[in-house]
């Protein structure tokens, strides 16, 4: 099976960290974020992965190659200009069509889910696209997708409604994982830049299609899109079933000290006092430095409270 990791964004909400490192390559518990997606896909039988890249592409490609699981072949789709989610998928459609179905997952999250079960449900209903949904109290913050009694998508967020009023029976947070049939890729809009939701799936639903579904498969989902979210996934252990990131990080020289993550080759000066701080690889924290709730990167400290 083939899959795509959608990873070409600018990561503006995590600046200034993303001025030096593309968001899918930032270290999470000492391991580049994209390593988690690659391990998840490999664990569920994916053997070929395409990653779209734009911002600091060499750094992201290097991180992906360094952490690519055995047996997985990587391909990269470089976008000179950002094509949005749908445009990025369209540009990679030549690769994805060779797998029926294929998987599409986002590059800015920690996800643990049985992708095989999601694929089985997709095939059982002969769907064009199946979205991973999760009942989650954060729906109010991130938005939700509503489905009817048969699992067909009837609403996307608050702005798009399909079918007749009152059809919605259940709603869930969209966990940015999708199974897509090869034939559905042929219906991608014939233009370069567009959204996969607003400009591809929504028009299909608006035209009366009932083959775009949402499935509630138990999953762990943690976003990594803002400074606060980044700090949260680093300073607590998120249960991951498909590999042991802590063991891999320690083997690479990462240290977990109290609630701090100290990157490989980083040093703490005499008398330095840190609380809930992520220190990136190779950084040198000065003597007597005191800080909490933030990231030490690029030679200085960046607190999370000051970031929206």
N, C-alpha and C positions, 0 to 999 in steps of 0.2 A: 504494500500500500504506500501511496505517496501523500505527503502533507506539506502545507505551507505555514511558516511562522511569519505573521504580519508584523514587521519590526522596523518600518522605515520612518517613523515619526521623529519630530525634533526634540521631544521631551522638554518642552518649555516650562512645564510646571515643576520640574526638578532642577532648574537652573539655580546656581551656577554649576552643579555637579555635571550636568550634561554638556557643559561647555568643553569638558575634557574627555568625557566618556559617553557614548550613545546609551540611552536608557536600557536597552536589552542586554547591555554588557556590564552594567554596574554590579559590583559585588554584593551578593545577598548571602549573609553568613559565610563570607569569604569565597563564594563561588559565583562566577558571572551568571546573571539572571537567565540568559539563554541556555545555560547548561541544564536548567530544570526542564525547560520545554523539550529539549533534545532527548533527555533521559525519559521523560514521560512518553514521548512518541515511540522511542525505541522499545520501551517496556511493553508497548501494546502492538508491536509487530510492524511498525513503520520502518521501511528500509531506505527510502529516498525522501529528502527534505529540501525544499527551496525556501530561502529566506530573502525577503526584499529589504534592501538597505539604501540609505540616503545620507544621513548625518554621520560624519566620521566613519565612512564605510569600512576602511581598512581595519579599524579597531574592532568593529563588530565581527567582521569576517575572521579576524585572528582569534577572537574569543570563541567563536563557534567551532572553528577547526580544532582548537586546543582541547575542547570539551566534547567533541563529537564521539558518541558511543561507537564501539566496534560494530561493524556491519551496516552502518548508516552512511549513505553517500550524500554529500552536501552540494547544492547548487545555489548560486547567489544571483539575484535580480537587482541590479543597480539602477536606481531612479535618479536621473540628473535633476529633475524637478519632482516634487512630491505629487503623487497621483491619487492620494486619499486611499481609503481601504479598498473600495471597489476597483479603482484603476490599477492598484497594485496586483489584485487578484487577476484582473483581465490580462495584464502583462505576463503573468505566470501561467495563464490558462493552457498554453501549449504543453507545459510540463504536467499540470494537474489532470488533464484529460486522459492521460495514459493510465490512470487509476480510477476505477469506478466501484465505489465512491472514493473521494479523497477527503482529507481533513484540513480544516483551516483553524488555526488558533492564534490568539493575540500574543504579542511579545512583551507585555508589561504587567505580568501577574504571576503569582504562584498558583498552580492548579494541580490537584490530585483527583483523578476521576477514572472510572473504568471506561476508557474510550471504546473498547470492544463492545460493551453493552450499548453505548450510544450508536455505534454502527449497526448492531443487530436490530435495534428499534427502527432505525432509518430504513433498513432493507425490508423489514416486516411490513412497513406501510408504503413501500415503493415511493418514498418522498423525493422531492427535488432538493430540499435543504432541511436539515434538522438542527435546531439550535439547542445548546445546553442551557437549561434554566435551573435556578436554585432559589428555593424559598429562603429569604434572608431579610433580617430587619433593616439592612442597608438599602433596600429597594427605594425608599424615599429619597436617599441621597444620590443613587446611581440611575434611578429609573427602572422600569420593569417592562416585561412582555407578557401580554395576556393571551391565553389559549381557551378554546371552547372545550366541550365535553369530549371531543375526539382528538384533542391535542393540536388542532390547527390554529395557527397564529391569527388572532383577531384584533390585537392592539400592539403598537410599538410606542412605548413611552406615553406621553399625554397628547402627542400631536397627530398620531395616525391611528384611525379606527377602520376596521374592515367588517363587512357583513352587516347583520342586523343588530340593533341595540339589544343588550341583554344576553348575547351569546356567550360572553366570557364566563368561564367557570373557575379559572385558576390563574394566578400570575406568579412570575418569578423574575429574579435578577438575571440578566443575560451574562453568562460567565465566559464569553468570548471563545467558545469552541463550537465548531460546526462540522457536520458531515454534509457533503455536497455531491450529488450525482453528476456524472460526466455530461449528461444531456443538459443539465441546468446551466452549465458553463457556456453553452451555445446561446443563451438568452442574455448574456451580459451586454449592457449598453455599448453601442459602437462609438465610444469616445474615450479619451485618455483619462480624464480625472472625474471621479464620481464616488459616492458613498455606497457601500454594499447594502446597507439597510434602505436608505432613502431612495436610491435610484435603481436598485436591482430587485430586491425582495419585496419592498412595499408596492411598487407598480404591479408586480405579479399578483400579489394578494388583492389589490384594488380591482384587478381585472376579473376576479372571481376564482382564482386558483386556490385549491385546498391541499396543495402538496408542499407547503412551507409549514413545518411543525416545530413545536417546542417540547422537549423531553426533560423531565425532572429525574436526573440520575444523581444519586448521592455524591457529593464532591466537597473538597476543600478548595476555597477560592479566596485569595488575598491579593488585592490590587497593589501595584507598585508604580504609582503615577505621580505622587507628590512627595515632598520632603518628609511630611509626617508619616505617610504610608511606608516610605522607604525605611525610616527609622524604626517603625513598628515591626516590620518583617525581619529586621536585623536583630532586634533586642528581645525577641521571644522566639521560641522554637515552634515552627509550624509543622505539624505532623505530615510527613511525606513517606509514602509506602514504596515508591519505586526505586529509590536509591538513598544512600546515607550521605547527605551533603556535609554534615559535621565531620565525619571521618575523612572525607576527601579533603576538606579544608585543613584539618589538622595535619594531614600528611604533606600538605603544601606549605606548612609553616604558619598557618593562621592560629591565633590564640583567642580563646574565649575566657575573659577575666571578669568575674562578676557579671554585670549586665553590659559589658563592653565587648566589641569585636575588634581585634587588633590584626590588621592585615599582615601578610607574609613580608618579612623584611622591615616592618615598621618598628620604631623604637619610641619608648616613653622616657622623657628626661627625668632627672632626679626630682622627687617631690611632686611630680605631675599627679593630678587628681581628676579622674574622669567618671562620669555617671551617665549611662545610656548614650555612649558615644561610639560611633563607627570610625575607625582609623583605617584609611586606605593603604594599600600595599606600598611599602617603601617610604612612608611619611615619617618625619622626625618631629615628635611633639616636644616642645621646649621644656627646659627645667622649670619646675614650679607652676606649670600651666594648669589651670582649673577650668573645667567646662562640663556642661551637662546637656543632654537632649539635642544631639546634633552630629555632624560629620566633620572629621578632620581630613581635608583633601585639598590638593593644590597648594600646600604649604600654609593653609590657614583653616580656622574653624568656621563652620556654617551652622548656625542654630536653626532648629526646625520651627520654633514658635513664630519667627518673623516671616515665615513663608506661608502664603495662602493655601 
